[in-house]
Amino acid sequence: MIEVDRHQITYFRDGRTDGPTLVLSHSLGACSQMWRPQVAKFEAAFNVVRFDFPGHGDSSAAAEGITIEDLGRLTLAVCDRLGIDRFHFGGLSLGGMVGLWLGRYAAERIDRLVLSNTAARIADTRLLVERLQTIERDGLSSIEQSVMAGWLTSDFQSAHHEATAEISSMFCRTTAAGYVNIARAVCCFDFERELRSIKVPTLVLGGEHDRATPPEWNSHIAERVGNGRYHSLNAAHLSNVEAAEAWNDAVAEFLNAPVV
């Protein structure tokens, strides 16, 4: 754990200290635990860095009014504290939004950008707003079932009970304030006009069954950024978990890295 910008941030480093760095950034309501399938594959070639956003995992609370820009600057500050100058960045959902900000405003530090199951703007925020109202009335556990239904397909949940239980447990570790305050940042995020300013080589991955950030939102990003490509996966929102092997293969090819 390190203190960054008045936050106590839990972070993890795995793999080669002498290799290129791959920073992985998690989804709203998740934490660094969601990247276990990627750590197992990429640690042989990379210095894999993960950290928990405020109010998620074991990091300290997220303040009201926090923005995606704040999370982008927090990411840079964590890397600074760890002595990391340049890095590849991979983010899913919320993490992908942070990646868009980094690709635009910290391009000199990003080698390659991986954006997964994300959006430049949430076209309809009603679902998130309704969830926030439910949390304020009934607590975070009241939305667990609906979140899990969006994160993983029913087929995956039926066939992978242990993995599903781990993901559910990860969600339950999120604080209500952490979810609510960062969800508000997600609702306010609008990067549509800035997509064409992103010139960093970018891979965008979308889930064919993703209802939270539909595949067309992701392909739209790939079409608009200056140097993007799109890859579709047979998965719902947490495609890095549900389609881990395909996700890893696509990212490894993009990063020109061997996958063990």
C-alpha atoms as an extended CHARMM CRD file, in Angstrom:
* protein
*
       260  EXT
         1         1  MET       CA              0.0000000000        0.0000000000        0.0000000000  PROA      1               0.0000000000
         2         2  ILE       CA              1.2050000000        3.5030000000       -0.8470000000  PROA      2               0.0000000000
         3         3  GLU       CA             -0.1590000000        6.9690000000       -0.1560000000  PROA      3               0.0000000000
         4         4  VAL       CA             -0.9330000000        8.8890000000       -3.3350000000  PROA      4               0.0000000000
         5         5  ASP       CA             -2.8340000000       12.1810000000       -3.5090000000  PROA      5               0.0000000000
         6         6  ARG       CA             -4.1700000000       11.6620000000        0.0290000000  PROA      6               0.0000000000
         7         7  HSD       CA             -5.4270000000        8.1830000000       -0.8740000000  PROA      7               0.0000000000
         8         8  GLN       CA             -4.1520000000        4.9240000000        0.5650000000  PROA      8               0.0000000000
         9         9  ILE       CA             -3.8040000000        2.8330000000       -2.5970000000  PROA      9               0.0000000000
        10        10  THR       CA             -3.3610000000       -0.9300000000       -2.6620000000  PROA      10              0.0000000000
        11        11  TYR       CA             -1.2100000000       -2.0620000000       -5.5610000000  PROA      11              0.0000000000
        12        12  PHE       CA              0.3440000000       -5.2600000000       -6.8970000000  PROA      12              0.0000000000
        13        13  ARG       CA              3.4600000000       -5.8680000000       -8.9910000000  PROA      13              0.0000000000
        14        14  ASP       CA              4.0280000000       -9.2330000000      -10.6560000000  PROA      14              0.0000000000
        15        15  GLY       CA              6.4430000000      -10.5630000000      -13.2280000000  PROA      15              0.0000000000
        16        16  ARG       CA              9.7100000000       -9.2220000000      -14.5660000000  PROA      16              0.0000000000
        17        17  THR       CA             11.1210000000       -6.1280000000      -12.9440000000  PROA      17              0.0000000000
        18        18  ASP       CA             13.4090000000       -5.7380000000      -15.9650000000  PROA      18              0.0000000000
        19        19  GLY       CA             10.6120000000       -6.1170000000      -18.5170000000  PROA      19              0.0000000000
        20        20  PRO       CA              8.2530000000       -3.5600000000      -20.0630000000  PROA      20              0.0000000000
        21        21  THR       CA              5.4090000000       -2.4770000000      -17.7860000000  PROA      21              0.0000000000
        22        22  LEU       CA              1.7630000000       -3.3600000000      -18.3540000000  PROA      22              0.0000000000
        23        23  VAL       CA             -0.6370000000       -1.4020000000      -16.1250000000  PROA      23              0.0000000000
        24        24  LEU       CA             -4.0960000000       -2.9650000000      -15.7680000000  PROA      24              0.0000000000
        25        25  SER       CA             -7.0670000000       -0.9010000000      -14.5940000000  PROA      25              0.0000000000
        26        26  HSD       CA            -10.3010000000       -2.4490000000      -13.3180000000  PROA      26              0.0000000000
        27        27  SER       CA            -14.0190000000       -1.9440000000      -13.8020000000  PROA      27              0.0000000000
        28        28  LEU       CA            -16.4540000000       -0.0280000000      -11.6160000000  PROA      28              0.0000000000
        29        29  GLY       CA            -17.3360000000       -2.2320000000       -8.6350000000  PROA      29              0.0000000000
        30        30  ALA       CA            -14.3740000000       -4.5490000000       -9.2140000000  PROA      30              0.0000000000
        31        31  CYS       CA            -10.7390000000       -4.4390000000       -8.0900000000  PROA      31              0.0000000000
        32        32  SER       CA             -7.3100000000       -5.7000000000       -9.1080000000  PROA      32              0.0000000000
        33        33  GLN       CA             -8.4110000000       -9.2720000000       -8.4280000000  PROA      33              0.0000000000
        34        34  MET       CA            -10.3060000000       -9.3150000000      -11.7400000000  PROA      34              0.0000000000
        35        35  TRP       CA             -6.9770000000       -9.3670000000      -13.6160000000  PROA      35              0.0000000000
        36        36  ARG       CA             -5.7720000000      -12.7160000000      -12.2610000000  PROA      36              0.0000000000
        37        37  PRO       CA             -6.1990000000      -14.4760000000      -15.6470000000  PROA      37              0.0000000000
        38        38  GLN       CA             -3.9930000000      -11.8290000000      -17.2180000000  PROA      38              0.0000000000
        39        39  VAL       CA             -1.3010000000      -11.8450000000      -14.5430000000  PROA      39              0.0000000000
        40        40  ALA       CA             -0.8830000000      -15.5980000000      -14.9950000000  PROA      40              0.0000000000
        41        41  LYS       CA             -0.3050000000      -15.0930000000      -18.7200000000  PROA      41              0.0000000000
        42        42  PHE       CA              1.6730000000      -11.8590000000      -18.9220000000  PROA      42              0.0000000000
        43        43  GLU       CA              3.9860000000      -11.9760000000      -15.9080000000  PROA      43              0.0000000000
        44        44  ALA       CA              6.5950000000      -13.9660000000      -17.8330000000  PROA      44              0.0000000000
        45        45  ALA       CA              7.1400000000      -11.0760000000      -20.2550000000  PROA      45              0.0000000000
        46        46  PHE       CA              6.0030000000       -7.9710000000      -18.3550000000  PROA      46              0.0000000000
        47        47  ASN       CA              6.2030000000       -6.0630000000      -15.1350000000  PROA      47              0.0000000000
        48        48  VAL       CA              2.4400000000       -6.2700000000      -14.4580000000  PROA      48              0.0000000000
        49        49  VAL       CA              1.1100000000       -3.4910000000      -12.2370000000  PROA      49              0.0000000000
        50        50  ARG       CA             -2.4090000000       -3.3430000000      -10.8350000000  PROA      50              0.0000000000
        51        51  PHE       CA             -3.9660000000       -1.0870000000       -8.2310000000  PROA      51              0.0000000000
        52        52  ASP       CA             -7.3850000000       -0.5860000000       -6.6540000000  PROA      52              0.0000000000
        53        53  PHE       CA             -9.2190000000        2.6550000000       -7.3380000000  PROA      53              0.0000000000
        54        54  PRO       CA            -10.4410000000        4.5990000000       -4.2730000000  PROA      54              0.0000000000
        55        55  GLY       CA            -13.3550000000        2.8850000000       -2.5480000000  PROA      55              0.0000000000
        56        56  HSD       CA            -12.5800000000       -0.3990000000       -4.3140000000  PROA      56              0.0000000000
        57        57  GLY       CA            -10.6950000000       -3.4430000000       -3.0890000000  PROA      57              0.0000000000
        58        58  ASP       CA             -8.5030000000       -2.4150000000       -0.1660000000  PROA      58              0.0000000000
        59        59  SER       CA             -7.8920000000        1.2070000000       -1.1700000000  PROA      59              0.0000000000
        60        60  SER       CA             -9.2450000000        4.0890000000        0.8890000000  PROA      60              0.0000000000
        61        61  ALA       CA            -12.5360000000        5.8310000000        0.2090000000  PROA      61              0.0000000000
        62        62  ALA       CA            -13.4430000000        7.7640000000       -2.9250000000  PROA      62              0.0000000000
        63        63  ALA       CA            -14.3840000000       11.3850000000       -2.2970000000  PROA      63              0.0000000000
        64        64  GLU       CA            -17.4990000000       13.0370000000       -3.6640000000  PROA      64              0.0000000000
        65        65  GLY       CA            -16.8660000000       14.8640000000       -6.9130000000  PROA      65              0.0000000000
        66        66  ILE       CA            -14.0980000000       12.5300000000       -8.0940000000  PROA      66              0.0000000000
        67        67  THR       CA            -13.7010000000       12.5080000000      -11.9000000000  PROA      67              0.0000000000
        68        68  ILE       CA            -12.2150000000       10.2790000000      -14.5830000000  PROA      68              0.0000000000
        69        69  GLU       CA             -9.4650000000       12.8690000000      -14.9530000000  PROA      69              0.0000000000
        70        70  ASP       CA             -8.7110000000       12.4710000000      -11.2470000000  PROA      70              0.0000000000
        71        71  LEU       CA             -8.3740000000        8.7130000000      -11.7350000000  PROA      71              0.0000000000
        72        72  GLY       CA             -6.1110000000        9.2780000000      -14.7400000000  PROA      72              0.0000000000
        73        73  ARG       CA             -3.8640000000       11.5580000000      -12.7160000000  PROA      73              0.0000000000
        74        74  LEU       CA             -3.9470000000        9.0480000000       -9.8610000000  PROA      74              0.0000000000
        75        75  THR       CA             -2.7550000000        6.3560000000      -12.2770000000  PROA      75              0.0000000000
        76        76  LEU       CA              0.1730000000        8.5220000000      -13.3270000000  PROA      76              0.0000000000
        77        77  ALA       CA              0.9770000000        9.3050000000       -9.6960000000  PROA      77              0.0000000000
        78        78  VAL       CA              1.0220000000        5.6050000000       -8.7880000000  PROA      78              0.0000000000
        79        79  CYS       CA              3.3850000000        4.9430000000      -11.6910000000  PROA      79              0.0000000000
        80        80  ASP       CA              5.5800000000        7.8420000000      -10.5820000000  PROA      80              0.0000000000
        81        81  ARG       CA              5.7830000000        6.4520000000       -7.0560000000  PROA      81              0.0000000000
        82        82  LEU       CA              6.7890000000        3.0690000000       -8.4780000000  PROA      82              0.0000000000
        83        83  GLY       CA              9.4350000000        4.6040000000      -10.7380000000  PROA      83              0.0000000000
        84        84  ILE       CA              7.5880000000        3.7890000000      -13.9690000000  PROA      84              0.0000000000
        85        85  ASP       CA              7.9600000000        6.3100000000      -16.7870000000  PROA      85              0.0000000000
        86        86  ARG       CA              6.4980000000        4.6250000000      -19.8950000000  PROA      86              0.0000000000
        87        87  PHE       CA              4.0520000000        1.7510000000      -19.9320000000  PROA      87              0.0000000000
        88        88  HSD       CA              1.4180000000       -0.1680000000      -21.8260000000  PROA      88              0.0000000000
        89        89  PHE       CA             -2.0320000000        0.4330000000      -20.3780000000  PROA      89              0.0000000000
        90        90  GLY       CA             -5.0080000000       -1.9130000000      -20.3380000000  PROA      90              0.0000000000
        91        91  GLY       CA             -8.3370000000       -0.8550000000      -18.8800000000  PROA      91              0.0000000000
        92        92  LEU       CA            -11.8040000000       -2.3880000000      -18.8370000000  PROA      92              0.0000000000
        93        93  SER       CA            -15.0240000000       -0.3740000000      -18.5320000000  PROA      93              0.0000000000
        94        94  LEU       CA            -14.1630000000        2.3500000000      -15.9860000000  PROA      94              0.0000000000
        95        95  GLY       CA            -10.5090000000        1.4610000000      -16.5570000000  PROA      95              0.0000000000
        96        96  GLY       CA            -11.0250000000        1.9430000000      -20.2850000000  PROA      96              0.0000000000
        97        97  MET       CA            -12.3670000000        5.4440000000      -19.6960000000  PROA      97              0.0000000000
        98        98  VAL       CA             -9.2550000000        6.2070000000      -17.6850000000  PROA      98              0.0000000000
        99        99  GLY       CA             -7.2600000000        4.7940000000      -20.6040000000  PROA      99              0.0000000000
       100       100  LEU       CA             -8.9560000000        7.1990000000      -23.0100000000  PROA      100             0.0000000000
       101       101  TRP       CA             -7.9640000000       10.1160000000      -20.7970000000  PROA      101             0.0000000000
       102       102  LEU       CA             -4.3730000000        8.8400000000      -20.5890000000  PROA      102             0.0000000000
       103       103  GLY       CA             -4.2200000000        8.3120000000      -24.3420000000  PROA      103             0.0000000000
       104       104  ARG       CA             -5.2210000000       11.9190000000      -24.8960000000  PROA      104             0.0000000000
       105       105  TYR       CA             -3.4590000000       13.7530000000      -22.0670000000  PROA      105             0.0000000000
       106       106  ALA       CA             -0.4880000000       11.5210000000      -21.1960000000  PROA      106             0.0000000000
       107       107  ALA       CA              0.3130000000       10.0630000000      -24.6070000000  PROA      107             0.0000000000
       108       108  GLU       CA              4.0410000000       10.6200000000      -24.0880000000  PROA      108             0.0000000000
       109       109  ARG       CA              3.9500000000        7.9770000000      -21.3530000000  PROA      109             0.0000000000
       110       110  ILE       CA              1.8160000000        5.3440000000      -23.1130000000  PROA      110             0.0000000000
       111       111  ASP       CA              3.3970000000        2.8520000000      -25.5090000000  PROA      111             0.0000000000
       112       112  ARG       CA              0.2350000000        0.9590000000      -26.4350000000  PROA      112             0.0000000000
       113       113  LEU       CA             -3.3390000000        1.2840000000      -25.2340000000  PROA      113             0.0000000000
       114       114  VAL       CA             -5.8030000000       -1.5730000000      -24.6560000000  PROA      114             0.0000000000
       115       115  LEU       CA             -9.4190000000       -0.5350000000      -24.0850000000  PROA      115             0.0000000000
       116       116  SER       CA            -11.9150000000       -3.2380000000      -23.2240000000  PROA      116             0.0000000000
       117       117  ASN       CA            -15.7100000000       -3.1540000000      -22.7990000000  PROA      117             0.0000000000
       118       118  THR       CA            -15.8360000000        0.5870000000      -22.3630000000  PROA      118             0.0000000000
       119       119  ALA       CA            -17.3530000000        3.7670000000      -23.7680000000  PROA      119             0.0000000000
       120       120  ALA       CA            -16.4160000000        7.3020000000      -24.7160000000  PROA      120             0.0000000000
       121       121  ARG       CA            -19.7980000000        8.3000000000      -23.2940000000  PROA      121             0.0000000000
       122       122  ILE       CA            -22.6220000000        6.4080000000      -21.6210000000  PROA      122             0.0000000000
       123       123  ALA       CA            -25.4460000000        7.0370000000      -24.0510000000  PROA      123             0.0000000000
       124       124  ASP       CA            -28.1830000000        6.3130000000      -21.5120000000  PROA      124             0.0000000000
       125       125  THR       CA            -27.2900000000        6.7150000000      -17.8340000000  PROA      125             0.0000000000
       126       126  ARG       CA            -30.6920000000        5.6660000000      -16.4940000000  PROA      126             0.0000000000
       127       127  LEU       CA            -29.5330000000        2.1850000000      -15.4220000000  PROA      127             0.0000000000
       128       128  LEU       CA            -26.6280000000        3.5810000000      -13.4330000000  PROA      128             0.0000000000
       129       129  VAL       CA            -28.7620000000        6.3400000000      -11.9170000000  PROA      129             0.0000000000
       130       130  GLU       CA            -31.3760000000        3.7690000000      -10.8610000000  PROA      130             0.0000000000
       131       131  ARG       CA            -28.6410000000        1.6540000000       -9.2930000000  PROA      131             0.0000000000
       132       132  LEU       CA            -27.3770000000        4.6060000000       -7.3100000000  PROA      132             0.0000000000
       133       133  GLN       CA            -30.8710000000        5.2880000000       -6.0200000000  PROA      133             0.0000000000
       134       134  THR       CA            -31.2250000000        1.6270000000       -5.0470000000  PROA      134             0.0000000000
       135       135  ILE       CA            -27.8580000000        1.6640000000       -3.2250000000  PROA      135             0.0000000000
       136       136  GLU       CA            -28.7970000000        4.7820000000       -1.2930000000  PROA      136             0.0000000000
       137       137  ARG       CA            -32.0590000000        3.1280000000       -0.2410000000  PROA      137             0.0000000000
       138       138  ASP       CA            -31.0540000000       -0.5210000000        0.2620000000  PROA      138             0.0000000000
       139       139  GLY       CA            -27.2530000000       -0.7230000000        0.2730000000  PROA      139             0.0000000000
       140       140  LEU       CA            -24.7140000000       -2.0360000000       -2.2280000000  PROA      140             0.0000000000
       141       141  SER       CA            -25.7180000000       -5.7070000000       -1.8370000000  PROA      141             0.0000000000
       142       142  SER       CA            -29.1220000000       -4.8830000000       -3.3140000000  PROA      142             0.0000000000
       143       143  ILE       CA            -27.6270000000       -4.5040000000       -6.8120000000  PROA      143             0.0000000000
       144       144  GLU       CA            -25.2770000000       -7.5070000000       -6.7070000000  PROA      144             0.0000000000
       145       145  GLN       CA            -27.5700000000       -9.7820000000       -8.7040000000  PROA      145             0.0000000000
       146       146  SER       CA            -28.1170000000       -7.2850000000      -11.5110000000  PROA      146             0.0000000000
       147       147  VAL       CA            -24.4040000000       -6.4370000000      -11.6560000000  PROA      147             0.0000000000
       148       148  MET       CA            -23.4250000000      -10.0990000000      -11.9230000000  PROA      148             0.0000000000
       149       149  ALA       CA            -26.0090000000      -10.6540000000      -14.6690000000  PROA      149             0.0000000000
       150       150  GLY       CA            -24.3310000000       -7.9020000000      -16.6720000000  PROA      150             0.0000000000
       151       151  TRP       CA            -20.7680000000       -8.9260000000      -15.9170000000  PROA      151             0.0000000000
       152       152  LEU       CA            -20.9810000000      -12.6110000000      -16.9020000000  PROA      152             0.0000000000
       153       153  THR       CA            -23.3730000000      -14.5350000000      -19.1230000000  PROA      153             0.0000000000
       154       154  SER       CA            -25.6900000000      -17.0650000000      -17.4750000000  PROA      154             0.0000000000
       155       155  ASP       CA            -23.9560000000      -19.8580000000      -19.4110000000  PROA      155             0.0000000000
       156       156  PHE       CA            -20.5760000000      -18.8950000000      -17.9580000000  PROA      156             0.0000000000
       157       157  GLN       CA            -21.9660000000      -18.6050000000      -14.4430000000  PROA      157             0.0000000000
       158       158  SER       CA            -23.5770000000      -22.0420000000      -14.7030000000  PROA      158             0.0000000000
       159       159  ALA       CA            -20.3850000000      -23.6660000000      -15.9560000000  PROA      159             0.0000000000
       160       160  HSD       CA            -17.8680000000      -21.8420000000      -13.7240000000  PROA      160             0.0000000000
       161       161  HSD       CA            -19.2230000000      -21.6840000000      -10.1830000000  PROA      161             0.0000000000
       162       162  GLU       CA            -15.8900000000      -21.0250000000       -8.4820000000  PROA      162             0.0000000000
       163       163  ALA       CA            -14.8800000000      -18.1800000000      -10.7990000000  PROA      163             0.0000000000
       164       164  THR       CA            -18.3540000000      -16.6640000000      -10.4860000000  PROA      164             0.0000000000
       165       165  ALA       CA            -18.1920000000      -16.8240000000       -6.6930000000  PROA      165             0.0000000000
       166       166  GLU       CA            -14.8060000000      -15.0700000000       -6.7340000000  PROA      166             0.0000000000
       167       167  ILE       CA            -16.1570000000      -12.2720000000       -8.9110000000  PROA      167             0.0000000000
       168       168  SER       CA            -19.2140000000      -11.8900000000       -6.6790000000  PROA      168             0.0000000000
       169       169  SER       CA            -16.9890000000      -11.7150000000       -3.5920000000  PROA      169             0.0000000000
       170       170  MET       CA            -14.8420000000       -9.0850000000       -5.2860000000  PROA      170             0.0000000000
       171       171  PHE       CA            -17.8820000000       -6.9050000000       -5.9420000000  PROA      171             0.0000000000
       172       172  CYS       CA            -19.0330000000       -7.2040000000       -2.3310000000  PROA      172             0.0000000000
       173       173  ARG       CA            -15.7160000000       -5.7420000000       -1.1300000000  PROA      173             0.0000000000
       174       174  THR       CA            -16.5100000000       -2.4410000000       -2.8620000000  PROA      174             0.0000000000
       175       175  THR       CA            -17.7440000000        0.3030000000       -0.5690000000  PROA      175             0.0000000000
       176       176  ALA       CA            -21.1080000000        1.8680000000       -1.3070000000  PROA      176             0.0000000000
       177       177  ALA       CA            -19.5430000000        5.3450000000       -1.3310000000  PROA      177             0.0000000000
       178       178  GLY       CA            -16.7760000000        4.1510000000       -3.6430000000  PROA      178             0.0000000000
       179       179  TYR       CA            -19.2860000000        2.7380000000       -6.1090000000  PROA      179             0.0000000000
       180       180  VAL       CA            -21.6430000000        5.7180000000       -5.9550000000  PROA      180             0.0000000000
       181       181  ASN       CA            -19.0170000000        8.4550000000       -6.2440000000  PROA      181             0.0000000000
       182       182  ILE       CA            -17.1300000000        6.8480000000       -9.1270000000  PROA      182             0.0000000000
       183       183  ALA       CA            -20.3590000000        5.8310000000      -10.8740000000  PROA      183             0.0000000000
       184       184  ARG       CA            -21.2740000000        9.5040000000      -10.9220000000  PROA      184             0.0000000000
       185       185  ALA       CA            -17.9370000000       10.2090000000      -12.5950000000  PROA      185             0.0000000000
       186       186  VAL       CA            -18.7630000000        7.5690000000      -15.2130000000  PROA      186             0.0000000000
       187       187  CYS       CA            -22.1580000000        9.1690000000      -15.8520000000  PROA      187             0.0000000000
       188       188  CYS       CA            -20.5190000000       12.5640000000      -16.4160000000  PROA      188             0.0000000000
       189       189  PHE       CA            -17.7460000000       11.2920000000      -18.6960000000  PROA      189             0.0000000000
       190       190  ASP       CA            -17.9720000000       12.4150000000      -22.3200000000  PROA      190             0.0000000000
       191       191  PHE       CA            -14.9030000000       11.9430000000      -24.5020000000  PROA      191             0.0000000000
       192       192  GLU       CA            -16.5840000000       11.8290000000      -27.9050000000  PROA      192             0.0000000000
       193       193  ARG       CA            -15.0130000000       15.0250000000      -29.2240000000  PROA      193             0.0000000000
       194       194  GLU       CA            -11.5470000000       13.9910000000      -28.0910000000  PROA      194             0.0000000000
       195       195  LEU       CA            -11.3630000000       10.5280000000      -29.6220000000  PROA      195             0.0000000000
       196       196  ARG       CA             -9.7220000000       11.7070000000      -32.8270000000  PROA      196             0.0000000000
       197       197  SER       CA             -6.9820000000       13.3670000000      -30.7900000000  PROA      197             0.0000000000
       198       198  ILE       CA             -5.7920000000        9.9790000000      -29.5080000000  PROA      198             0.0000000000
       199       199  LYS       CA             -2.8820000000        8.8130000000      -31.6610000000  PROA      199             0.0000000000
       200       200  VAL       CA             -1.4410000000        6.0790000000      -29.4310000000  PROA      200             0.0000000000
       201       201  PRO       CA             -1.7130000000        2.6080000000      -31.0540000000  PROA      201             0.0000000000
       202       202  THR       CA             -4.9680000000        1.3060000000      -29.5970000000  PROA      202             0.0000000000
       203       203  LEU       CA             -6.6650000000       -2.0860000000      -29.4090000000  PROA      203             0.0000000000
       204       204  VAL       CA            -10.3500000000       -2.0360000000      -28.4700000000  PROA      204             0.0000000000
       205       205  LEU       CA            -12.0640000000       -5.2340000000      -27.3380000000  PROA      205             0.0000000000
       206       206  GLY       CA            -15.8270000000       -5.6160000000      -27.0930000000  PROA      206             0.0000000000
       207       207  GLY       CA            -18.0830000000       -8.3540000000      -25.7600000000  PROA      207             0.0000000000
       208       208  GLU       CA            -20.7610000000       -9.6990000000      -28.0910000000  PROA      208             0.0000000000
       209       209  HSD       CA            -23.1320000000      -10.1330000000      -25.1280000000  PROA      209             0.0000000000
       210       210  ASP       CA            -22.1860000000       -6.9590000000      -23.2580000000  PROA      210             0.0000000000
       211       211  ARG       CA            -25.2820000000       -4.9730000000      -22.3160000000  PROA      211             0.0000000000
       212       212  ALA       CA            -23.4600000000       -2.4000000000      -20.1840000000  PROA      212             0.0000000000
       213       213  THR       CA            -21.1050000000       -1.2030000000      -22.9350000000  PROA      213             0.0000000000
       214       214  PRO       CA            -22.4060000000       -2.7910000000      -26.1560000000  PROA      214             0.0000000000
       215       215  PRO       CA            -19.9680000000       -3.8760000000      -28.8740000000  PROA      215             0.0000000000
       216       216  GLU       CA            -20.9820000000       -1.0230000000      -31.1700000000  PROA      216             0.0000000000
       217       217  TRP       CA            -19.7840000000        1.4790000000      -28.5540000000  PROA      217             0.0000000000
       218       218  ASN       CA            -16.3780000000       -0.1700000000      -28.5650000000  PROA      218             0.0000000000
       219       219  SER       CA            -16.0640000000       -0.4920000000      -32.3340000000  PROA      219             0.0000000000
       220       220  HSD       CA            -17.0270000000        3.1810000000      -32.5160000000  PROA      220             0.0000000000
       221       221  ILE       CA            -13.9860000000        4.0640000000      -30.3950000000  PROA      221             0.0000000000
       222       222  ALA       CA            -11.7020000000        1.9590000000      -32.6090000000  PROA      222             0.0000000000
       223       223  GLU       CA            -13.0150000000        3.7310000000      -35.7000000000  PROA      223             0.0000000000
       224       224  ARG       CA            -12.5430000000        7.2220000000      -34.2490000000  PROA      224             0.0000000000
       225       225  VAL       CA             -9.1130000000        7.0810000000      -32.6270000000  PROA      225             0.0000000000
       226       226  GLY       CA             -6.1570000000        7.7980000000      -34.8600000000  PROA      226             0.0000000000
       227       227  ASN       CA             -4.5500000000        4.3600000000      -34.7620000000  PROA      227             0.0000000000
       228       228  GLY       CA             -7.1600000000        1.8730000000      -33.5720000000  PROA      228             0.0000000000
       229       229  ARG       CA             -8.2870000000       -1.6440000000      -34.2560000000  PROA      229             0.0000000000
       230       230  TYR       CA            -11.2720000000       -3.6120000000      -32.9500000000  PROA      230             0.0000000000
       231       231  HSD       CA            -11.5500000000       -7.2080000000      -31.7230000000  PROA      231             0.0000000000
       232       232  SER       CA            -14.8030000000       -8.9410000000      -30.7830000000  PROA      232             0.0000000000
       233       233  LEU       CA            -15.0620000000      -11.5310000000      -27.9990000000  PROA      233             0.0000000000
       234       234  ASN       CA            -17.7320000000      -14.0830000000      -27.0840000000  PROA      234             0.0000000000
       235       235  ALA       CA            -18.4150000000      -12.6340000000      -23.6430000000  PROA      235             0.0000000000
       236       236  ALA       CA            -20.4500000000      -10.2150000000      -21.5660000000  PROA      236             0.0000000000
       237       237  HSD       CA            -18.9520000000       -7.2280000000      -19.7120000000  PROA      237             0.0000000000
       238       238  LEU       CA            -15.9930000000       -8.8560000000      -17.9450000000  PROA      238             0.0000000000
       239       239  SER       CA            -14.5920000000      -10.2550000000      -21.1740000000  PROA      239             0.0000000000
       240       240  ASN       CA            -11.1130000000      -10.6240000000      -19.6600000000  PROA      240             0.0000000000
       241       241  VAL       CA            -12.6060000000      -13.2420000000      -17.3040000000  PROA      241             0.0000000000
       242       242  GLU       CA            -15.2470000000      -14.9060000000      -19.4650000000  PROA      242             0.0000000000
       243       243  ALA       CA            -13.1000000000      -15.0510000000      -22.6130000000  PROA      243             0.0000000000
       244       244  ALA       CA             -9.7240000000      -14.9170000000      -20.8700000000  PROA      244             0.0000000000
       245       245  GLU       CA             -7.7620000000      -16.9900000000      -23.3690000000  PROA      245             0.0000000000
       246       246  ALA       CA             -9.0440000000      -15.0750000000      -26.3980000000  PROA      246             0.0000000000
       247       247  TRP       CA             -8.5630000000      -11.7590000000      -24.5720000000  PROA      247             0.0000000000
       248       248  ASN       CA             -4.9920000000      -12.6590000000      -23.6720000000  PROA      248             0.0000000000
       249       249  ASP       CA             -4.1510000000      -13.8560000000      -27.1790000000  PROA      249             0.0000000000
       250       250  ALA       CA             -5.4770000000      -10.6850000000      -28.8110000000  PROA      250             0.0000000000
       251       251  VAL       CA             -3.6270000000       -8.4310000000      -26.3770000000  PROA      251             0.0000000000
       252       252  ALA       CA             -0.3930000000      -10.4380000000      -26.5830000000  PROA      252             0.0000000000
       253       253  GLU       CA             -0.4140000000      -10.1570000000      -30.3770000000  PROA      253             0.0000000000
       254       254  PHE       CA             -1.0710000000       -6.4090000000      -30.1270000000  PROA      254             0.0000000000
       255       255  LEU       CA              1.7680000000       -5.9300000000      -27.6420000000  PROA      255             0.0000000000
       256       256  ASN       CA              4.0840000000       -8.2050000000      -29.6450000000  PROA      256             0.0000000000
       257       257  ALA       CA              4.5750000000      -10.2960000000      -26.5320000000  PROA      257             0.0000000000
       258       258  PRO       CA              4.7570000000      -14.0580000000      -25.9530000000  PROA      258             0.0000000000
       259       259  VAL       CA              1.9240000000      -15.6210000000      -23.9680000000  PROA      259             0.0000000000
       260       260  VAL       CA              2.9300000000      -18.6060000000      -21.8390000000  PROA      260             0.0000000000
